[in-house]
Amino acid sequence: MDISHNTGVEATTHNSWVESYLSALLSSGLSSEYSSDVKSDLEDDKHREMISKYYVNQILHESEEGLLHAWKRASVSGLSHDYDPRLEHIVWRVWHMKRRQKQRRMDNRSEELSDEEDIGSYELGSTAPGSPAASPARSAAAMDVMSTSAASADGGEPAHQPSVLNKEPHRKSDDAPAALVDLEHDPLTELPLSKFDEHLSKSFDGLYVVLLSVHGLVRGESMELGRDPDTGGQVKYVVELARALSQIHPVYRVDLITRLIDDPKVDRSYAEPVERIAPGGGELGGAFIVRLPFGPRGRYLHKEALWPHLRELADRAVAHCRSTLVALGQERHCRLYAVHGHYADAGDAAAVISAMLGADMVFTGHSLGRNKLDHLLKSGTMSRAEIDSTYMINRRIEGEERALDSSLMVLTSTQEEVEKQWSLYHGYDTELEKALRLKRNAARAVPMMAVIPPGLDFSYNQWVPDCIKAMCQPADGAGDPDSCAASKSSGSGSGQSAVVADSEAEHEAQAVPQRPEPAFWPHVFRFLNNPHKPAILAMSRPDAKKNIMTLIKAFGESPVLREICNLVLIMGNRDDIDSMAKGSANILTTVLKLIDKYDLYGSVAYPKRHRQTDISDIYHLPYATRGVFTNIAWQEPFGLTLIEAAAHGVPIVATKHGGPNDIIATLQNGVLVDPAKPQEIADACISIVTQQDTWDMFSASGIKNIHAYSWPSHCQTFLRYVEKCKWLAAVRNGKTDDNLLPVKAVQMDRSHTGPFPDDAAKVAAELSQQDPSPQNMVNSVNSNAAACPKPEGSSSDAEFHSLTAVFADTEGGIPLAASVVASAPKGTAIVLATFLDLSSARVALHNNCGVAVGGVHAIVTRGGAEVWVWSAEKQEYVFDDTYEKHVQFRWDAKTARRGLNFLRQKALETKAASGRSRGRWLDLLRSWAGLNSGQTHGVAEEDERHPHHVKMIMALEGNATDSIIDIRGKLRIKGIRANLTLSYSSNDGAVTVHVTPVRASRALAVRHIAIRLGLGFEGLKHVVSVEATREGHILGRSSDLMDNLGGMQPVLVSRPSESHSQGDVGEFAFEADAGLFGDRIMIVNDSEAMESSLSKFLES
């Protein structure tokens, strides 16, 4: 075997003996006294050869003091089972060689070759042509015989001086990640993001940004990451984003809204309504965590149980934002800039909040439902029904689709997320988004995707602190600092503890400061026989999607990894496995079984607890031992832990599915693997751990490029993108020229406490004549929130102190409104919300039910498309044009009508092709829509002219909810954003499809009226007419039943009297579980008790 050829080191009299010993080791393995215990585990010659090379190279790169210490340890263990005479002899020879070379340097200072260069670097394994030179890992993880216990080893980590990389990373600046460079110049708009810097600098200096992240345990300090499946990286991300964003000009305040949790099982800090997490200008400036109560009180709920309560969150968030804007107005002029939802649940709520406030919305999905569903189905571990019941996956996907409907921009971490995950959704299509980007038509819309990797909080992540570096400086000062040799110094486990050498060696050697090892390390070391082997670190919560079991399998089935590495698993915090959530407990139980199966005791650490302040020390461990960090999740949306590991100089091995693709492309600090292939994972770890130059290159590259992921860079880019999206939206709506200066009316629209400014058109016209200073580009928001204009001729504030809305799905529910009018106390505004048009509603109210004209103060008609308010002055209902302007968002009736007719025609063709009865379907269509026999389209004549309501009658087969999803999905694919509501008018299966603007619904219209009247939501009550109640379940005729029940308001549910009932609802109804809403819902089934119950409800 030609060793000198393989290593690239010329055989000389100084190292020829090394070759002979190495040849002996490679040919026969270690001496029999040592190999007898391990040979059974190393049957494969390739594995034994690799391990032998690794150990020899640890000796070659050991410091003089470390070698002397190792020789003493090896020689005194002559009677022990691990005694190896060859090892003892090779250590002794290398030590004496280094002493001789050091003496020569002292005698002749002109000698330039260092001892390390003389010995050379031996490559472990062959490398492909053009690949970086491979060399073994450092001596910190050297030989098991050098350390018998954690107590006898000194803590520390190697000195790391980044080596010279073979090539520069593919980045154009130090401030922006590579993934953003291609997006800097948009080929469609030719508007570089930098063009918006000046626009931002001239923008109104007082932006108010609202973030929503509703699940998990959220607090600013001592985050309990990993405590449960809901408290993970997203919690850390949103807290750090809020902090960083509040420090960026022109942002004045950032609120992170989450759930208030008053549960004795969690810390009291989660029940504090407000927590300031970053300072700012003035008393109200900076960043705040705002906790709002919603859902059952006194209980911490997992995220899947929060869906029914998101409407309540939205109501409370709107109330909070309006009051905050009023308070901010006392300090300075501010405007609501954006509502940013995180994850599907918060995205769903943010869509409602942005609709009620008329604000722009931004959405970050974090982990997407369709992608998760796809992976779970492919895994075959759960059926579709089981997946939905466990993860509420259908509701989650619809929440994400709703977020797309309302979002101005979707923020993603990687391009892969855009191309492979968001492309699965009806509401996003890359080509359609590009085609619509500058089309001056608001009829269709697709949100812009902005690839902006998250930042890293460098304030506490110290990377590799100097004290850690000092623990690992080379003892003999050998090596050329320009050739990575400085990073080949000894490590914490191979003899840094002081060894008394002769005076000459002491004089020459660089002193090693005695520093205490990080406090967290002993919690890991107690699991390990030799704690200073290279650590393969994984850090995540115990979740099936994190794929921890495959990592253990890869480690357990690799003789090389088992021999030369340790596996360190940080799996959140736990007290007792049995007390954990079922899913987490199952993962941990499986982990323990796998450790036992592969007999990994002494090689795997899995500490029970860690604090937020321990995170850096955890990453320091694989750095100190020259190990790797792994994240081999089945699907990783981004991979924040990979960024943190890179900041600490740790190479990474990561899943090829998701965000790690972009991270490694930017940082160039690791290897991508297939998370389903244990052998590929093991090979990647081995290739880094055993090749020193590769480790050095990855470590240095990660540190060098990490500023691409700084929070200031992230926030600046975020604001640039939002500003660009606002400009593009203004262009598409014809409200701006192409000079990057949106007209003042566009700025004004987002400057008030709600979507209803004082005569927006008049204010915009006045502003157009004024100086374009920032103060004149916004509406004054420091006025009282109640200053929104009241409907013409409406009563004063003193007249109304509460509002009761009656929701009637059919004409049979109208008499309930008459009962409310008769029972309501003075000062109660009554609103009727129906699917009827105004004329039909008035006939039903006044002629059929005897309600006095004006007895109902406002009528919401056509499923939320119109709002009519009683004018005492004109003695008639007047149209609310401010609501009309508000719901115009992303709407064009002609486009929606055309799209719906296209879908109807396709359905007809499908039915005809399948041989089903087309005649009955058309008969139903014509009879219900009032069509003549010659007409073939499905829109009633009266709706042909209506600007905000398209109505269609259809005969559905199968589940009505599935039909809604199908119709809405097909419209979304076309870029048509609309709110669809289905209502049954009879029991024959015919259903009316109401298509209204995405911001128009009965529940939203009622809230609009409450804001217009200056009442807010505290005095709001709902009375909902339904068809039946069965065993705690409510059966209604319309698909917006959950929206009408949801919110912060109390609700009374009543079924119509027998005379007005449509009969047995059968299967033609929509269902809601009353138990989900607690005591906020009152159900009245007895018509005789209705009057007293209603009076009590209205007076409460």
Protein Blocks (a to p, Z undefined) as FASTA:
>chain_A
ZZklmnopacdfklmmmmmmmmmmmmnopafklmmmmmmmmmblklmmmmmmmmmmmmmm
pcfklmmmmmmmmmmmmmmmkbcfklmmmmmmmmmmmmmmmmmmmmmmmbmbdfklmnop
adehjadehiacdddddfklmcfklpgbfklpccddddddddddfbdcddfbfkbcfklm
mmmpcfklopafklmmmmmmmmcchiacddddfedjddfbhpaehkamklcfklmmmmmm
mmmmmmpccbfbdcddddddddfkbcfklmpfbacfbdcedjkgccddddddedjehiac
dfklmmmmmmmmmmmmmmmmmmmmmmmmmmmccddfbdcdehjklmmmmmmmmmmnopac
dddekiafklmmmmmmmnopacfklmmmmnommmmmmmmmmmmmmpmbdcdfbfklmmmm
mmmpmkbcfklmmmmmmmccfkbccdddddddddddfklmgojafklmmmmgcfklpajf
knommmmcccfknopaccdddfklmmmpccdddddddfklmmmmmmpmblmbccdddddd
ddfklommmmmmmmmmmmklmmmpccdddehjafblklmcfklmmmmmmmmmmmmmnopg
hjaccdfbdcfklmmmmmmmmmmnopadddfbfbdfkopmlmmmmmnopacdddfehjkl
mmmmmnopaccddfklmklmmmmmmmmmmmmklmmmmmmmmmmmmmmmgfklmmmmmmmm
mmmmmmmmmmmnopacfeopacfklmmmmmcfbfbdghkllmmmmmmmmccbfklmpccf
kbcfklpccdehiacfklpgbdcddddfblklmmmmmmmmmmpcghiacddddfbdfklm
mmmmmmmnopaehkambdceehhpaccdddfklopacddfklmmmmmgopafklmmmmmm
mmmmmmmmmmmmnopafklmmmmmmmmnopafkbcbfcdfklmmpmkbccdddddehjfk
lmmmmmmmmmmmnopacddddddfbfnopacdddddfkbcfklmmmmmmmmnonojmlgc
cddddfbdcehiacdfbfklmmmmgcjbdcddddddfklpgbjekjmccdddfklnojmb
ccdfblklmmmmmmmmmmZZ
